[in-house]
Amino acid sequence: MSDMAILINTAVAVLATVVLIVRFKVNPVISLVIGSVYLGLSAGLGVTKTVETITGGFGEIMVEVGLLIAFGVLMGSILNETGAIRRLVEHLLQTFGPKRLPYTMGLALGTALQSIFLDVLLVISAPLARKLAPRIGKLGTARMATAMAIALECGIVFMVPGVAALALAGLLSVPLGKMMIFGLILIVPTIIISIAIMTFLFRRGFWNEEKDEDHIYLDEDDDDTSAAGTATIAAGTETGAGSGSTDNGTGTTGATGRSNGDGSAAEPVPAGASVAVAESDKEREAPLLVLFAPLLVSLLLIGAGAILEILKIEMAWLQLLGEPVIALLIGLIGTGIMGRYTVGQKRVETAIATGFKESGQILILTGVGGSLAATVGAAGLGDILGGFFSASTVAPLLVVWGIAALLHIAVGSVTLSAITAAGLLAPIAPAIGIDPVLIALAAGAGSLFMVHVTSNTFWLLQSLLGQSVRGALKSVTVGVSVASVVAILLILPMSLLF
């Protein structure tokens, strides 16, 4: 088959996948498999080879990241149950003050808290952010909404153990420690620069409080617990609608029907919920650092393992502990122990059950992303594009950014667009000598462009932070798009150094 025919069939497969998702509302997992089947058959692989390639690609990426995603989600679910996130945000406010809160909260959400699904993290932190916004000043709502949007979306694709970052690392065979180090190097300046740019624009008249804020949501008499409960219901509704739900799984862990998780009193509970009340009475306080210590230790172990590999130092015991699966298992065990101490065994078991439920869709989506990548490679697209891009290491990064951006505009899923774009260009990485971690970061950056009305995250940020749709288009769509551009502008110089 000619090179042109392979290129055309690949384009048709991707376009058909997008049309199935957007026009016919077919689940993204099913759509990706259909696209992979079409590409395999049209490229002349035959029925048997096509099926073997699809199933083999699925299995290979599950070997790479299946347990990592599951362990990360379970840790996040337990941390959610203990109320650690709410306490962390309150601590950041007390430590850094309200004026620096957009930056400090943004960095915390984008880095340390990425073991938690985006919708869950948003539901937990949004009510408190909404309360704190007036203390920042005139543009409090605009700055907090923008900071949260940028940090949450960047964290998914750049920061381990964000689900898309894990998927991209597995898809492109990037060592997880390397992905974590490069992601951290990228995400910190991206968040800071992007928030600063948006703050500059807001102060120059880009934000109109009367038109861009919906003051119905800013009733200061509502307590945080009530807001969190309402938000949880909203999240559970929104995540089921549209393809945007693929960003971070299905549903959210509920904070309703129990105490706040931070020791404060909850709203009255119905008579039938006496068991939950009894359980909440047994809660015990633990220092915030102790609650997050297992997660931080696991990330430090992964980083140490990556450094040993780079420096070619042989330390068998540290290499074992630095293996991502072992490191995250240690973190999960430690988080579970802390959860049992603070909220009791029963609630830890509930959190684990919820975590297993939430991880299912992202695991399958990640797997079929591997299927598409394997089919693209088997069809020979890698050799074609490898020759086309061999003269430059910058052009492929711009191309993968552009493909991911276009897919996100059409589909509305950060994770899906990042995985698909990276899968298309994964086969060319060895041929052109570009480090696969840069392709992963470029795909992630492109997938952030134009978060808009097809994304459930857009609507959650709009409603939970007291914005009108017009305001959300500014803080979310423009804000995250600025982060997308900032990120790729930072990645391009990195490609000249590494």
FIMIKE-429785 format. One record per residue (C-alpha): x, y, z. Coordinates in Angstrom, 2 decimals. Layout:
# FIMIKE-429785
    east   north      up
       X       Y       Z
...
//
This chain:
# FIMIKE-429785
    east   north      up
    0.00    0.00    0.00
    1.28    3.48   -0.85
    2.34    5.99    1.76
   -0.45    8.34    0.72
   -3.08    5.63    1.17
   -1.79    4.90    4.68
   -1.92    8.60    5.57
   -5.45    8.95    4.19
   -6.72    5.86    6.00
   -5.17    7.04    9.27
   -6.85   10.44    8.88
  -10.18    8.75    8.13
   -9.83    6.52   11.21
   -9.18    9.48   13.50
  -11.94   11.58   11.91
  -14.41    8.71   12.15
  -13.55    8.28   15.83
  -14.24   11.97   16.47
  -17.53   11.90   14.54
  -18.74    8.83   16.42
  -18.04   10.53   19.74
  -19.31   14.03   18.93
  -22.14   13.42   16.46
  -23.47   10.02   17.43
  -22.55   10.11   21.15
  -20.79    6.74   21.00
  -18.66    5.99   24.06
  -15.01    7.03   23.42
  -13.72    3.56   24.29
  -15.94    1.91   21.66
  -15.14    4.66   19.14
  -11.39    4.19   19.54
  -11.67    0.44   19.03
  -13.77    0.95   15.89
  -11.18    3.41   14.57
   -8.40    0.93   15.28
  -10.28   -1.89   13.50
  -10.87    0.29   10.44
   -7.24    1.37   10.27
   -5.94   -2.19   10.62
   -8.23   -3.57    7.92
   -7.76   -0.65    5.52
   -3.96   -0.85    5.92
   -4.02   -4.48    4.82
   -3.19   -6.12    8.15
   -5.99   -8.63    7.76
   -8.57   -9.71   10.32
   -6.32  -11.88   12.49
   -3.40   -9.45   12.57
   -5.69   -6.49   13.26
   -7.32   -8.19   16.24
   -3.95   -9.37   17.58
   -2.53   -5.85   17.26
   -5.47   -4.24   19.06
   -5.50   -6.73   21.93
   -1.70   -6.76   22.13
   -1.53   -2.96   22.30
   -4.16   -2.96   25.04
   -2.26   -5.54   27.06
    1.12   -3.85   26.67
   -0.01   -0.52   28.06
   -1.89   -2.22   30.90
    1.36   -3.93   31.86
    2.98   -0.49   31.98
    0.41    1.56   33.87
   -2.57   -0.56   34.94
   -1.51   -1.04   38.55
   -0.07    2.48   38.74
   -3.39    4.08   37.84
   -5.29    1.81   40.24
   -2.92    2.48   43.16
   -2.94    6.24   42.52
   -6.74    6.40   42.39
   -7.10    4.36   45.58
   -4.69    6.66   47.44
   -6.65    9.68   46.28
   -9.94    8.15   47.30
   -8.69    7.48   50.84
   -7.21   10.98   51.14
  -10.56   12.35   50.06
  -12.27   10.36   52.81
   -9.96   11.75   55.50
  -10.70   15.39   54.58
   -7.01   16.06   53.93
   -7.60   18.35   50.93
   -9.87   20.78   52.74
   -7.36   21.03   55.57
   -4.50   21.59   53.13
   -6.25   24.53   51.46
   -7.01   26.08   54.84
   -3.36   25.66   55.82
   -2.21   27.34   52.59
   -4.44   30.33   53.33
   -3.06   30.71   56.85
    0.55   30.31   55.69
    0.71   32.41   52.54
   -2.17   34.83   52.97
   -5.07   35.57   50.62
   -3.16   37.55   47.98
   -0.82   34.67   47.15
   -3.56   32.07   47.43
   -4.23   31.66   43.66
   -0.59   30.70   43.11
   -0.14   28.51   46.19
   -3.49   26.75   45.77
   -2.82   26.31   42.06
    0.57   24.70   42.67
   -0.85   22.42   45.36
   -3.75   21.26   43.18
   -1.51   20.79   40.15
    1.24   18.81   41.87
    0.73   17.17   45.26
   -2.96   16.33   44.88
   -3.01   14.67   41.47
   -3.70   11.22   42.87
   -7.32   12.36   43.16
   -9.73   12.42   40.24
  -10.27   15.91   38.86
  -14.01   16.10   39.55
  -13.53   14.90   43.12
  -10.72   17.36   43.74
  -12.78   20.18   42.24
  -15.87   19.33   44.28
  -13.85   19.30   47.50
  -11.86   22.48   46.91
  -14.35   24.70   45.03
  -16.66   25.61   47.94
  -13.70   26.71   50.05
  -12.17   28.61   47.13
  -15.48   30.37   46.57
  -15.53   31.49   50.21
  -11.94   32.72   50.05
  -12.29   34.62   46.76
  -13.66   37.86   48.32
  -10.64   38.00   50.66
   -8.27   38.20   47.68
   -9.74   41.46   46.47
  -11.85   42.84   43.65
  -10.88   40.13   41.16
  -11.01   37.29   43.66
  -13.52   35.13   41.80
  -11.76   35.57   38.46
   -8.31   34.77   39.85
   -9.40   31.77   41.92
  -11.47   30.28   39.11
   -8.62   30.69   36.64
   -6.02   29.31   39.03
   -8.12   26.24   39.76
   -8.91   25.60   36.09
   -5.25   25.88   35.03
   -3.91   23.81   37.90
   -6.46   21.01   37.68
   -6.14   20.54   33.93
   -2.33   20.86   33.86
   -2.01   18.41   36.72
   -3.90   15.70   34.83
   -1.50   15.68   31.87
    1.87   16.72   33.31
    2.13   15.51   36.89
    2.52   11.94   38.11
    0.25   10.38   39.35
   -2.24   12.32   37.22
   -4.21    9.80   35.18
   -3.36   11.24   31.75
    0.31   11.62   32.70
    0.41    7.95   33.68
   -1.33    6.96   30.45
    1.03    9.02   28.30
    4.08    7.63   30.06
    2.89    4.08   29.48
    1.88    4.72   25.88
    5.27    6.18   24.97
    7.32    3.85   27.21
    8.61    6.75   29.31
   10.02    5.72   32.72
    7.61    7.03   35.32
   10.35    8.70   37.34
   11.49   10.59   34.27
    7.94   11.64   33.48
    7.53   12.91   37.04
   10.76   14.94   36.98
   10.15   16.49   33.55
    6.50   17.09   34.38
    7.40   18.89   37.59
    9.97   21.03   35.78
    7.26   22.02   33.28
    4.15   22.36   35.40
    5.48   24.79   38.04
    6.46   27.62   35.64
    3.43   26.90   33.44
    1.00   27.42   36.32
    2.78   30.51   37.68
    3.23   32.22   34.28
   -0.30   31.42   33.11
   -1.95   32.74   36.29
    0.22   35.88   36.07
   -0.81   36.48   32.44
   -4.50   36.06   33.23
   -4.22   38.32   36.29
   -2.63   40.98   34.07
   -5.51   40.68   31.58
   -8.13   40.83   34.33
   -6.59   43.99   35.76
   -6.71   45.55   32.28
  -10.49   45.15   32.04
  -10.85   41.61   30.70
  -13.16   40.72   33.63
  -16.52   42.40   34.25
  -17.86   41.46   37.69
  -21.42   42.36   36.83
  -21.56   40.25   33.66
  -19.00   37.55   34.38
  -20.08   36.54   37.89
  -23.31   34.83   38.85
  -24.00   36.16   42.32
  -26.68   33.58   43.00
  -23.84   31.23   43.91
  -22.11   33.63   46.25
  -24.38   33.45   49.27
  -21.95   33.81   52.17
  -24.50   32.38   54.58
  -24.18   28.89   53.05
  -21.81   26.68   54.94
  -19.01   24.74   53.26
  -20.60   21.38   53.97
  -23.82   22.30   52.20
  -21.90   23.63   49.22
  -19.79   20.50   49.02
  -22.87   18.31   49.14
  -24.56   20.27   46.36
  -21.36   20.16   44.34
  -21.09   16.41   44.70
  -24.58   15.97   43.31
  -23.75   18.31   40.43
  -20.57   16.42   39.67
  -22.34   13.10   39.66
  -24.82   14.49   37.13
  -22.34   16.22   34.86
  -19.78   13.43   34.62
  -22.33   11.21   32.99
  -23.03   13.65   30.17
  -20.91   13.96   27.08
  -17.44   12.74   26.33
  -15.87   15.10   28.83
  -16.39   12.46   31.49
  -13.42   10.56   30.10
  -11.01   13.10   31.56
  -11.05   11.57   34.97
  -13.34    8.61   35.24
  -16.98    8.23   36.04
  -18.71    9.91   38.93
  -17.24   11.28   42.10
  -16.72   10.15   45.60
  -19.45   11.61   47.69
  -18.88   13.83   50.67
  -22.60   13.84   51.39
  -24.24   12.16   54.29
  -21.26   12.31   56.64
  -19.05   14.72   58.52
  -16.81   17.18   56.73
  -13.82   14.92   57.19
  -11.83   17.58   58.98
  -13.39   17.23   62.37
  -16.01   19.96   61.90
  -19.67   19.26   62.38
  -21.80   18.26   59.46
  -25.40   19.16   58.74
  -28.16   17.10   60.37
  -28.25   13.55   59.07
  -31.49   11.62   58.45
  -32.50    9.12   61.09
  -31.62    6.18   58.86
  -27.98    7.29   58.75
  -27.18    6.59   62.40
  -24.36    4.25   61.42
  -22.62    7.05   59.54
  -22.95    9.31   62.56
  -21.48    6.69   64.82
  -18.58    6.22   62.42
  -17.89    9.95   62.20
  -17.85   10.20   65.99
  -14.78    7.97   65.96
  -12.73   10.29   63.78
   -9.31   11.27   65.09
   -7.12   14.18   64.06
   -3.73   13.58   62.48
   -1.18   16.21   61.40
   -1.64   17.21   57.78
    1.93   16.27   56.88
    1.37   12.79   58.31
   -1.73   12.29   56.14
    0.18   13.17   52.96
    3.47   11.53   54.03
    2.81    8.15   52.34
    2.03    9.82   48.99
    5.08   12.09   49.25
    7.31    9.15   50.20
    6.14    7.18   47.17
    6.89   10.10   44.84
   10.31   10.59   46.44
   11.10    6.90   45.96
   10.12    7.09   42.28
   12.28   10.18   41.84
   15.21    8.52   43.60
   14.91    5.49   41.35
   14.94    7.71   38.27
   18.04    9.56   39.48
   19.86    6.26   40.13
   19.00    5.15   36.61
   20.24    8.39   35.06
   23.50    8.32   37.06
   23.88    4.55   36.48
   24.33    3.86   40.21
   23.69    0.30   41.43
   21.76    0.18   44.73
   19.54   -2.89   44.57
   17.37   -2.11   47.60
   16.67    1.48   46.52
   16.10    0.41   42.93
   13.46   -2.02   44.19
   11.74    0.60   46.35
   12.04    3.12   43.50
   10.16    0.90   41.05
    6.90    2.84   40.47
    4.62   -0.11   41.25
    6.42   -0.85   44.53
    6.66    2.84   45.48
    2.96    3.49   44.90
    2.06    0.26   46.70
    4.02    1.52   49.71
    2.18    4.83   49.47
   -1.18    3.07   49.23
   -0.48    0.88   52.27
    0.67    3.90   54.29
   -2.34    5.97   53.23
   -4.65    3.10   54.16
   -3.08    2.82   57.61
   -3.50    6.57   58.18
   -7.07    6.35   56.93
   -7.87    3.56   59.40
   -6.41    5.64   62.22
   -8.32    8.82   61.36
  -11.73    7.72   59.98
  -11.90    3.99   60.73
  -11.70    0.78   58.75
  -15.27    0.91   57.45
  -14.84    4.25   55.70
  -11.48    3.20   54.29
  -13.15    0.16   52.76
  -15.85    2.40   51.31
  -13.21    4.70   49.83
  -11.36    1.75   48.29
  -14.56    0.40   46.75
  -15.28    3.82   45.27
  -11.74    4.08   43.95
  -12.04    0.74   42.15
  -15.29    1.89   40.58
  -13.81    5.18   39.40
  -10.65    3.69   37.92
  -12.46    1.36   35.53
  -13.20    3.75   32.67
   -9.81    5.46   32.68
   -8.07    2.06   32.64
  -10.07    0.89   29.63
   -9.62    4.23   27.84
   -5.88    4.07   28.44
   -5.81    0.51   27.12
   -7.62    1.29   23.87
   -5.32    4.27   23.43
   -2.53    1.70   23.42
   -4.51   -0.33   20.87
   -4.70    2.65   18.51
   -0.99    3.35   18.91
   -0.13   -0.29   18.17
   -2.35   -0.29   15.08
   -0.79    2.95   13.82
    2.65    1.40   14.25
    1.66   -1.84   12.51
    0.16    0.11    9.59
    3.56    1.68    8.91
    2.68    5.30    9.69
    5.70    5.59   11.97
    8.16    4.99    9.14
    6.40    7.50    6.90
    6.27   10.27    9.49
    9.74    9.39   10.74
   11.22   10.21    7.36
    9.12   13.36    7.09
   10.22   14.73   10.48
   13.78   13.43   10.59
   15.27   16.84    9.84
   13.81   18.53   12.90
   12.98   17.71   16.49
   10.84   20.82   16.92
    8.30   20.18   14.14
    6.99   16.87   15.60
    6.34   18.57   18.93
    4.34   21.31   17.23
    2.47   18.70   15.20
    1.56   16.57   18.21
    0.49   19.73   20.07
   -1.69   20.77   17.11
   -3.27   17.31   16.71
   -4.08   17.12   20.42
   -5.52   20.66   20.36
   -7.78   19.91   17.38
   -8.97   16.66   18.93
   -9.76   18.41   22.20
  -11.73   21.16   20.48
  -13.82   18.49   18.74
  -14.18   15.90   21.51
  -13.85   17.86   24.75
  -11.79   15.26   26.61
   -8.29   16.15   27.77
   -7.26   12.55   28.37
   -8.71   11.17   25.14
   -7.16   13.87   22.92
   -3.75   13.55   24.61
   -3.68    9.76   24.30
   -4.84    9.78   20.67
   -2.33   12.43   19.58
    0.55   10.73   21.36
   -0.50    7.37   19.94
   -0.35    8.69   16.39
    3.22    9.91   16.77
    4.56    7.33   19.24
    6.00    5.16   16.43
    8.18    8.00   15.10
   10.00    8.75   18.38
   12.80    6.19   17.88
   13.20    7.08   14.19
   13.81   10.80   14.69
   15.76   10.61   17.94
   13.41   12.82   19.95
   12.97   11.92   23.61
    9.51   10.32   24.06
    8.95   12.30   27.27
    8.85   15.48   25.17
    6.20   13.97   22.89
    4.19   13.06   26.00
    4.44   16.62   27.36
    3.59   18.16   23.97
    0.52   15.94   23.61
   -0.55   16.91   27.11
   -0.03   20.60   26.40
   -2.07   20.45   23.19
   -4.93   18.63   24.88
   -5.39   21.61   27.21
   -6.25   24.00   24.40
   -9.84   25.32   24.36
  -11.54   23.62   27.30
  -15.09   24.65   26.48
  -18.75   23.66   26.70
  -18.19   20.02   25.70
  -16.25   19.43   28.95
  -17.97   18.63   32.22
  -15.08   20.39   33.99
  -16.12   23.64   32.29
  -19.62   23.43   33.75
  -18.43   22.41   37.20
  -16.06   25.38   37.37
  -18.77   27.67   36.03
  -21.40   26.66   38.59
  -19.30   25.92   41.67
  -17.24   29.12   41.56
  -20.06   31.57   40.93
  -19.40   32.47   37.30
  -21.70   33.18   34.40
  -21.10   31.22   31.21
  -19.40   34.31   29.80
  -17.12   34.41   32.84
  -16.26   30.72   32.55
  -15.34   31.19   28.90
  -12.77   33.71   30.10
  -11.41   32.00   33.21
  -11.59   28.40   31.98
  -11.44   28.46   28.17
   -9.02   31.36   27.79
   -7.10   30.61   30.99
   -6.35   26.96   30.22
   -5.62   27.82   26.56
   -3.01   30.31   27.77
   -1.49   27.51   29.86
   -1.48   25.26   26.77
    0.48   27.81   24.76
    2.83   28.64   27.64
    3.56   24.93   28.10
    4.48   24.26   24.46
    6.67   27.40   24.42
    8.53   25.96   27.41
    8.73   22.47   25.89
   10.36   23.63   22.62
   13.55   24.91   24.32
   13.63   21.69   26.36
   13.80   19.73   23.07
   17.05   21.52   22.23
   18.61   20.61   25.60
   17.52   16.98   25.98
//
